[in-house]
Amino acid sequence: MVRSARGKNRGKFQYPLVSIVILNYNGREYVKRCLDSVSKLDYPNFEIIFVDNASTDGSLELVRKLFGNDSRLKIVCNNKNLGYAEGSNVGANMAKGKFVIFLNNDIEIDPCSLKELVEVMEGDSKIGAAQGKIITLGTDKIDSTGGFIDYNGWSYIRGKGEIDRGQYNKVDEVFFASSPIVRKELFDLIGGFDPSFFFSSEETDLCWRIRLHGYKVVYVPTSPIYHVGKGTIKKQPSKTILFHALKNNIAMLVKNYGSVNVIRHVPKATLLVIGGTITSILRRNMNGVIAHFKALAWNLLNLKYIWTKRVEVQSLIRKVSDKEIEKFILKKPIFIYSILKNKF
């Protein structure tokens, strides 16, 4: 059972440095409210690393104007859009904290949230990553109370769209965390986010490796975070979103499953993409055809890279068996793929 560090230990609790990495890409409509909320955290020891992915909407200039005098703020400017995965890695490489938390530009964080997360992390050295209760901004609807996957790698976000009535008000383990806080030493040890993922499944892949290394991933309900949702990704073409979702899913399975499960599950996941290609052709959905075909082609063309990553995961990172990981994998398949192909 996971316990908070609050209570008897709170009086002598030390607040380690936390690095807050905020990734921005053309988020002018969100960044002020995001940074306003971060600046009001009641946690006494943090730095802010604002990473801009070559924005063209004036959001970087706005941040410099409004927050440039905050001594806690560091601004990093990438010369091109590196995506969520590598953009976040750039920020993490500059981080000096014991913990690093990754926030989207379209969130507002409650003043107590960081303290609550850190206290839980400090209370159990085997917690590698955690997330708060994410609520859709301006509503009482849950955005996420932690994520799980099925055997094909498709994600299930617990509680998404439900009215928050306190039904998820206990600290417990999840498969992966959204907007995660991670032990910086562990993040570096397992290689950070996979830069080839760009966006989609990058947090799932990271948390899978955290679990393979013998650490837990937990959900902390006393840490509220408010999320607009898809603030940056909605600006991407639908075929681009689908392409990354499909290609990353296959690569994630190849990298992280043990040998038996690679043989068992990767062919099924691949056949689903092939089936989606055929369906898109029959529906004369050219965006779908392009996305599915590119996802298959990308994995074939980058097989050497994916296999090299697999060798690293299996030989250097893995400390526990798939049997331990499977405790947090859903037994019934998620039919998200049918949703994706109908949407795109």
HELIX and SHEET records of a PDB file:
HELIX    1   1 ARG A   10  LYS A   12  5                                   3    
HELIX    2   2 ARG A   28  SER A   39  1                                  12    
HELIX    3   3 SER A   59  PHE A   67  1                                   9    
HELIX    4   4 GLY A   83  MET A   94  1                                  12    
HELIX    5   5 SER A  113  GLY A  123  1                                  11    
HELIX    6   6 LYS A  184  LEU A  189  1                                   6    
HELIX    7   7 PRO A  195  PHE A  197  5                                   3    
HELIX    8   8 GLU A  202  LEU A  212  1                                  11    
HELIX    9   9 ILE A  233  LYS A  235  5                                   3    
HELIX   10  10 SER A  238  ASN A  256  1                                  19    
HELIX   11  11 SER A  259  LEU A  282  1                                  24    
HELIX   12  12 MET A  286  LEU A  301  1                                  16    
HELIX   13  13 LEU A  303  GLU A  312  1                                  10    
HELIX   14  14 VAL A  313  ILE A  317  3                                   5    
HELIX   15  15 ASP A  322  ILE A  325  1                                   4    
HELIX   16  16 GLU A  326  PHE A  328  5                                   3    
HELIX   17  17 ILE A  336  LYS A  343  1                                   8    
SHEET    1   A 7 LEU A  73  CYS A  77  0                                        
SHEET    2   A 7 PHE A  46  ASP A  52  1                                        
SHEET    3   A 7 VAL A  18  ASN A  24  1                                        
SHEET    4   A 7 PHE A  99  ASN A 104  1                                        
SHEET    5   A 7 ILE A 181  ARG A 183 -1                                        
SHEET    6   A 7 ILE A 127  THR A 136 -1                                        
SHEET    7   A 7 ILE A 142  SER A 144 -1                                        
SHEET    1   B 8 LEU A  73  CYS A  77  0                                        
SHEET    2   B 8 PHE A  46  ASP A  52  1                                        
SHEET    3   B 8 VAL A  18  ASN A  24  1                                        
SHEET    4   B 8 PHE A  99  ASN A 104  1                                        
SHEET    5   B 8 ILE A 181  ARG A 183 -1                                        
SHEET    6   B 8 ILE A 127  THR A 136 -1                                        
SHEET    7   B 8 LYS A 216  HIS A 227  1                                        
SHEET    8   B 8 ILE A 107  ILE A 109 -1                                        
SHEET    1   C 8 LEU A  73  CYS A  77  0                                        
SHEET    2   C 8 PHE A  46  ASP A  52  1                                        
SHEET    3   C 8 VAL A  18  ASN A  24  1                                        
SHEET    4   C 8 PHE A  99  ASN A 104  1                                        
SHEET    5   C 8 ILE A 181  ARG A 183 -1                                        
SHEET    6   C 8 ILE A 127  THR A 136 -1                                        
SHEET    7   C 8 LYS A 216  HIS A 227  1                                        
SHEET    8   C 8 ASP A 172  GLU A 173 -1                                        
SHEET    1   D 3 SER A 155  ILE A 157  0                                        
SHEET    2   D 3 GLY A 147  ASP A 150 -1                                        
SHEET    3   D 3 ILE A 329  LEU A 330  1                                        
END                                                                             
